[in-house]
Amino acid sequence: MVTIELHPQVRPLAFLLGTWMGEGEGEYPTIQPFRYREELRFWHNGKPFLAYQQRTSAIEDGRPLHGEMGFLRAGADQSLEFVIAQGIGLAEVEVGTVDGTRIELQSTFVGRTPTAKAVSGVRRVIWLEGERLHYELAMAMANVPLTHHLSARFQRTGD
């Protein structure tokens, strides 16, 4: 097996590497609150970015709920760019920073297919506390300003 060295620009993001499993809660002014299971995976190929995959499922019966894939790109100055495609017809570009084990990102662009929901903005905060990874996500839509939508907690399950 070939070992690929982590690109120096991605070293501040090494705390994300691996597969993470957890549960989260969602809410929004236009829907009923809900809970979900989630798997996150971050990996690298030696380039100055991490690859990312996310998928959620219903706690009650395991049915798939949401999924997204993308790349977390690292700049030499601790700046970040997150490029994400979602199966529900959205594409996001977010920019932000990493400070220790805390990442803050804000969308600069949200593209959508003709049938996608009218999401107009996203803010993500991701942080490591002890051995647990956390995130919070706020979302803006056509008639709703940036509002808390999701929060989740994870344990690392593998590399």
N, C-alpha and C positions, 0 to 999 in steps of 0.2 A: 504494500500500500504506500502511495506517495504522500508525504506530508507537505502541505502547502503552508508556507510562512504567511502570517498575518501582515498585511500591508501596514507600514508605520502610521499612515493617516487614520487607520481604522482601530489602532490599539486602544484609544479612549472608549471605544464601543465594545471591547472584548467582553464586558460584563453581560452583554445580551446574547452571546453565542450559545447555541444549544436549542433544545426543545423544552418548552414550558407548557404546563397544563394548569388550568384553574377554572374559576367560576366568576361570573360577573352579574351586574344588575344594569338594567337599562330603564330610562324614563325619558319622556319628552312631552311637551304640552299637547301634542296631537294624538298620543297613544296611551294605552294602559301600561303601567310598570311591568317589567318582566325580568326573569333570571335566565342564565344560559351557562353552558360549559364552553370552554375555549382552549384551543391549542395555538401557540405561537412557535414559530421556528425561525431562527436567524443563523445563517451560515455564510462562509466566505470562500472565494477562489483565488485569493492573493492580490486582487485588485483593490482600489481604494473605495470599496463599498461592501456592505453586507446585503445578501439576498434575504428576503422576508416572505413568509407565508403565514396566513392567519385563517382559521376556520372556527366557526361556532356551531353548536348544536343545542337542541332543546333538552333541558334537564329531564323533562317528563318521559320522553320517548326516544331521544337520540336523533331525531330528524335534523337534517342540515338546515341551518338558518342563514348564514352569511359566510362569505369568503373573500379574501383579497390577497394579492401578491404584489411585490415590489422590490425596490432597492433603496437602502439607506446609504446615501453617498456622503463621505466625509471630506471636508476641506482641510488644508494644512493648518488653519487657524481655529480649529474646534467648531467651525461652522458645519451645518448639516443641510442636506437636501433629501427629502423623502419623496419618492415617486411611487405611486400606488395605483393599481388597477383593481376595480371591484367587479364581480360578476353581475351586480345589479345595474351596470351601465355607467358607472362613475369612474373618472380618472382624476387623481389629486396630485398636485405638486405642493409640497410644504417646505418651508425653510425654518431653520432654528439653530440651536446650539446644544452642546453637551457640556455640562459642568459637573465633574466628578462622575457620579452615577445617576445624574438627572438630565433628562432630555426634554426640551420644550420646542414644539413645532407649531407653526401657523400656516394655513394654506395661503398660497398666492394665486392659485388657479384651481378651479374645480370644473372639469369638462363633463358633459353628460350626453348620453344618447337620447334620441327623441322620446323614448319611453321611460327614462330614468326619473326618479324623484328629483324635485327642484332644490337639491342641496346647493348652497352657495358659499359655504365656508366651513372649515374644520380647524379645531385646535386640539393637539395631543400633548399630554405630559406623561412621560414614562420615567419611572425611577425604581432603583433597587434599594430595599430596606432590609438589611440582614441578608437572608437567603431568599426573600420573596420579591418578585418583580410585580410592579403595580402600573396601572395606567388609568388615566381619565381622559375622556374625549368629549368635547363640546362641539355642537353642530348648529349651523344656521341654515334655514330654508327660506323659501320665498317670503313668507309672512311671519317668520319667527327669527329674532336676532340670535346671535351665538349664545347657546343655552346648553347646560350640562345634559349629556345624553347617556354615556356609558362609563362604568368603572369596573375594574377587575383586578384580581390578585392571582399570582401564579407561583408554582414550585417548578424548579428545573427537573426534568425527567430524563434528559439524555443530551449527548453532544450533537 
